[in-house]
Amino acid sequence: MYAVIQTGGKQYRVQEGDVLRVAKLAEEAGKKVTFDKVLLLGEGEAVKAGADAAKASVSAEVLEQGLGKKVEIFKKRRRKHSQRTMGHRQAYTAVRITAIGAAKAAPAKAAAAEKPAAAEATAESKPAAKKPAAKKAAAKSEA
């Protein structure tokens, strides 16, 4: 089974056991992370997208936090004796995909089942309060 997830403004095709580098996440090494933004689920010929895939989630384990390779930025203006060198290292989080499944769907059904019962109990105990009628503004007479 594979899934397409979105994190850090990018999309990744992942399978169970894959190790990938994503934009830096605020988790420490060894912690569990859940990616809820699932765009597509597939297994062989069967592919789910849209609302069916949105119910699923992908679980991962954080392996490390790190910095990528240095990117050199060199700017030069010819014949001006002007040049500038800068560098940048992008922060990343390495994660290992541990599970792909529809884990989000079960808690939502349980919460939906409890909600109507709670709404009925509060409706019976409290009578509806009436709002006072809106006051009309006095008509102005023309001079």
Secondary structure, DSSP 8 states (H G I E B T S, - for coil): -EEEEEETTEEEEEETT-EEEEE--S--TT-EEEE--EEEEEETTEEEETHHHHT-EEEEEEEEEEE---EEEEEEETTTTEEEEEEE--EEEEEEEEEEE--SHHHHHHHHHHHHHHHHHHHHHS-----------------
